Every structure is written in structure tokens, then in C-alpha cells.
Amino acid sequence: MRSVYVIAHPEAAHHVEKVAGGWHDSPLTPAGRRAAAAVARALRARIPEEAEAEVVSSDLLRARQTADRVAELLGVEALPDRRLREKSYGEAEGRPQEWLDRRFVPPPAVGDRMGHHEGVRGAETRAECARRVYAAVDGILRRPCEHQIIVTHGFALTFVVAFWIGMPFESLGSVSFRAPSGSITVLREDDFFHNRQVVSLGDTGHL
């Protein structure tokens, strides 16, 4: 049995400062640090002491701070992977959210949603973000480990779950899995049928 726990990092400074996130490297707020501790305790309670576990995280500060709290309680070292970063918003990052909102070009309802450019210089397309997250999760799942924790971001998390359920890359244009900040999403694969379940999505009962 393999269990994968996907964490959307808790509240970070850019949330309360109302600036665009993306690759803007903001730390957790005091509330975010308390939530990270709650995430760590919840995972420690779920994962047996003797079980093999690993923690892999986006290399952005808010995710690393979350991962470090989890890894400390599990007695392992968190492994950074920049491919698990949030979608980049280019020159908007660190600027007021309203600056981004004024320039943002939403994707069309139909057509090339994956390659759509949102009107901000240097921003990633949905396809660019999805491609690197898919590659990261593929690498993680190739390692035999009973309990794996992936710490990422709200937008990027959709592609972690989509890869888990085997969604083809070309079908990702409209998919969205909602997971609030500080939430835990539980994925599980059984050893007999090798079916992959989404046991829970965006659970915040531990907060």
C-alpha cells in the first residue's frame, strides 16, 4: 500500500500583504507556521513510527518551512524540488494583486487553454507549469516508498492529483482540484489491484 499526502502550504506573507505570489519567495506568517505545525502533527498521527516515509517539497520558502516542520516530526530530511513550485506570474510577482488583476487576460472557454498567455511578461503558461509538475511527480512515484509527502502550492496541486489519477497531459486544460491553504489531500494505491484512490481532497480538519 502506498499513501501520498499532498500539502498545500499554509498562509504566507503574500496572502496577507495582498501581493501576487507565484515564485515570489514569501515566508509563512505566524498563523501559517502554526498551521504547518498542525499539518505535521496530523501526519505524524497517520504514519506509523516504523514506516518508511519521505518528504519532497517545492523549494520556495513557504513550502520549505512547511516541509521542514513535517520532516522534523517524521525524523527525515525534506528534499527540495523546484519543479513543485507554484505557477510563475512573471513580472507581477511581489506586486500588488490588483496590479496583476488589471493586466490579467483570462483563458478562453474553449481552444488552447494550456498554451494561453495571460498578458504578463515572464509568466508561465498552464502547460509549462503542468509539464514540470508532472515530471516531478513521475520521479517521486518511481521511488518505492510507503508514505510520501509532497508539499506544494494551490494551483500546482491540481497537477499532482491529475498525474496520480493518470489524466493525460492533453486533457488538463480545464481541470481544477480545490485545496485550501494548509490542507492535506490523501492519495492511496493498493498493492493488489494497483488502483489509485483520491481518499480525501483539501481536508482542513486538523487546523
C-alpha positions as CSV (number, residue, x, y, z in Angstrom):
1,M,0.0,0.0,0.0
2,R,1.3,3.4,-1.0
3,S,-0.1,6.6,0.6
4,V,0.7,10.0,-0.8
5,Y,-0.1,13.1,1.2
6,V,-0.2,16.4,-0.8
7,I,0.1,19.5,1.3
8,A,-0.9,23.0,0.1
9,H,1.3,25.3,2.1
10,P,-0.4,27.4,4.8
11,E,-0.8,31.1,4.9
12,A,2.2,33.1,3.6
13,A,3.1,36.7,3.8
14,H,2.0,37.5,0.2
15,H,-1.6,36.3,1.2
16,V,-1.9,39.0,3.9
17,E,0.1,41.6,2.0
18,K,-2.2,41.1,-1.0
19,V,0.6,40.8,-3.5
20,A,0.9,38.3,-6.3
21,G,2.6,35.1,-5.2
22,G,3.9,32.7,-7.9
23,W,7.6,32.5,-7.4
24,H,7.7,35.5,-5.1
25,D,9.5,33.9,-2.1
26,S,7.4,34.9,0.8
27,P,7.7,33.2,4.2
28,L,4.9,31.7,6.3
29,T,3.0,34.1,8.6
30,P,2.8,33.3,12.3
31,A,-0.6,31.8,11.5
32,G,0.9,29.8,8.7
33,R,3.6,28.5,11.0
34,R,1.0,27.3,13.5
35,A,-0.9,25.6,10.6
36,A,2.3,23.9,9.4
37,A,2.8,22.5,12.9
38,A,-0.8,21.2,12.9
39,V,-0.1,19.6,9.5
40,A,3.0,17.9,10.9
41,R,1.1,16.6,13.9
42,A,-1.7,15.2,11.8
43,L,0.7,13.4,9.5
44,R,2.7,12.0,12.4
45,A,-0.5,10.6,13.8
46,R,-1.4,8.9,10.5
47,I,2.0,7.4,9.7
48,P,3.3,4.6,11.9
49,E,6.6,5.2,13.6
50,E,8.3,2.2,12.0
51,A,7.0,3.1,8.4
52,E,9.2,4.3,5.7
53,A,8.4,8.0,4.8
54,E,9.9,10.8,2.7
55,V,9.1,14.5,2.3
56,V,9.5,16.3,-1.0
57,S,8.8,20.0,-1.3
58,S,8.8,23.0,-3.6
59,D,12.0,24.9,-3.0
60,L,10.1,28.2,-2.3
61,L,10.4,29.4,1.3
62,R,6.8,29.0,2.3
63,A,6.7,25.4,1.2
64,R,10.1,24.5,2.6
65,Q,9.1,25.9,6.0
66,T,6.1,23.7,5.9
67,A,8.1,20.6,4.8
68,D,10.7,21.2,7.4
69,R,8.1,21.0,10.2
70,V,6.7,17.8,8.8
71,A,10.1,16.2,8.2
72,E,11.3,17.1,11.7
73,L,8.4,15.1,13.3
74,L,8.9,12.2,10.9
75,G,12.6,12.1,11.6
76,V,13.6,12.6,7.9
77,E,15.1,15.4,5.8
78,A,12.9,17.3,3.4
79,L,14.0,17.1,-0.2
80,P,13.6,20.3,-2.3
81,D,12.4,20.1,-5.9
82,R,11.9,23.4,-7.8
83,R,9.6,21.6,-10.2
84,L,6.9,21.6,-7.5
85,R,6.8,25.4,-7.4
86,E,3.7,27.4,-8.0
87,K,2.9,28.7,-11.4
88,S,5.1,31.7,-12.2
89,Y,3.4,35.1,-12.7
90,G,6.5,36.7,-14.1
91,E,6.9,40.5,-13.6
92,A,3.7,40.5,-11.5
93,E,5.2,38.6,-8.6
94,G,5.6,40.7,-5.4
95,R,3.5,43.4,-6.9
96,P,0.0,44.3,-5.6
97,Q,-2.6,41.7,-6.6
98,E,-4.7,44.5,-8.1
99,W,-1.7,45.3,-10.5
100,L,-1.9,41.7,-11.8
101,D,-5.7,41.7,-11.9
102,R,-5.7,44.8,-14.2
103,R,-3.5,43.1,-16.7
104,F,-4.6,39.5,-16.4
105,V,-6.1,38.0,-19.6
106,P,-8.3,35.1,-18.7
107,P,-8.1,31.9,-20.8
108,P,-10.8,31.2,-23.4
109,A,-13.7,28.9,-22.5
110,V,-12.6,26.7,-25.5
111,G,-9.5,26.5,-27.6
112,D,-5.9,26.5,-26.5
113,R,-6.2,26.9,-22.7
114,M,-2.9,25.2,-22.0
115,G,-0.8,27.5,-24.2
116,H,-2.8,30.6,-23.4
117,H,-0.7,33.6,-22.4
118,E,-2.2,35.7,-19.6
119,G,-0.8,39.0,-20.6
120,V,2.0,39.4,-18.0
121,R,5.6,39.3,-19.2
122,G,7.6,36.3,-18.0
123,A,4.5,34.4,-16.7
124,E,4.3,30.7,-17.3
125,T,1.5,29.2,-19.3
126,R,-0.6,26.5,-17.7
127,A,1.2,24.0,-19.9
128,E,4.6,25.0,-18.7
129,C,3.6,24.7,-15.1
130,A,1.8,21.3,-15.6
131,R,4.7,19.9,-17.5
132,R,7.2,20.4,-14.8
133,V,4.9,19.3,-12.0
134,Y,4.1,16.1,-14.0
135,A,7.8,15.4,-14.3
136,A,8.4,15.9,-10.6
137,V,5.5,13.6,-9.5
138,D,6.6,11.0,-12.0
139,G,10.0,10.9,-10.4
140,I,8.6,10.8,-6.9
141,L,6.3,7.9,-7.7
142,R,9.1,5.9,-9.3
143,R,10.7,5.6,-5.9
144,P,9.3,2.7,-3.7
145,C,8.2,4.3,-0.5
146,E,5.2,3.5,1.6
147,H,4.4,7.1,2.7
148,Q,5.3,10.1,0.6
149,I,4.5,13.7,1.5
150,I,4.5,16.3,-1.3
151,V,4.4,19.9,-0.2
152,T,3.4,22.3,-3.0
153,H,1.1,25.2,-3.8
154,G,-2.6,25.7,-4.5
155,F,-2.5,25.9,-8.3
156,A,0.3,23.4,-8.8
157,L,-1.5,20.8,-6.6
158,T,-4.1,20.2,-9.3
159,F,-1.4,18.7,-11.5
160,V,-0.1,16.5,-8.7
161,V,-3.6,15.0,-8.3
162,A,-4.2,14.8,-12.1
163,F,-0.9,12.9,-12.6
164,W,-1.9,10.5,-9.8
165,I,-5.2,9.6,-11.5
166,G,-3.5,9.1,-14.8
167,M,-5.0,12.2,-16.6
168,P,-3.4,12.7,-20.0
169,F,-1.5,15.9,-20.3
170,E,-3.6,17.0,-23.3
171,S,-6.7,16.8,-21.0
172,L,-5.5,19.3,-18.4
173,G,-6.9,22.4,-20.0
174,S,-9.9,22.8,-17.7
175,V,-9.3,20.6,-14.7
176,S,-9.1,22.1,-11.2
177,F,-8.9,20.4,-7.8
178,R,-9.7,22.8,-5.0
179,A,-7.4,22.5,-1.9
180,P,-7.2,25.3,0.7
181,S,-4.0,26.6,2.2
182,G,-2.8,24.3,4.9
183,S,-4.9,21.4,3.7
184,I,-4.0,17.7,3.3
185,T,-5.0,15.7,0.3
186,V,-4.7,11.9,0.7
187,L,-4.0,9.6,-2.3
188,R,-3.7,5.8,-1.9
189,E,-2.7,2.9,-4.2
190,D,-3.5,-0.7,-3.1
191,D,-1.0,-3.5,-3.6
192,F,-3.3,-6.0,-5.3
193,F,-5.2,-4.1,-8.0
194,H,-2.9,-1.1,-8.0
195,N,-6.0,1.1,-8.2
196,R,-5.3,4.7,-7.3
197,Q,-7.8,6.5,-5.0
198,V,-8.3,10.1,-4.1
199,V,-9.2,9.4,-0.4
200,S,-9.7,13.0,0.6
201,L,-9.2,16.3,-1.2
202,G,-8.2,19.5,0.6
203,D,-9.0,18.3,4.1
204,T,-8.6,21.0,6.8
205,G,-10.0,19.1,9.8
206,H,-6.6,19.3,11.5
207,L,-6.5,23.1,11.5
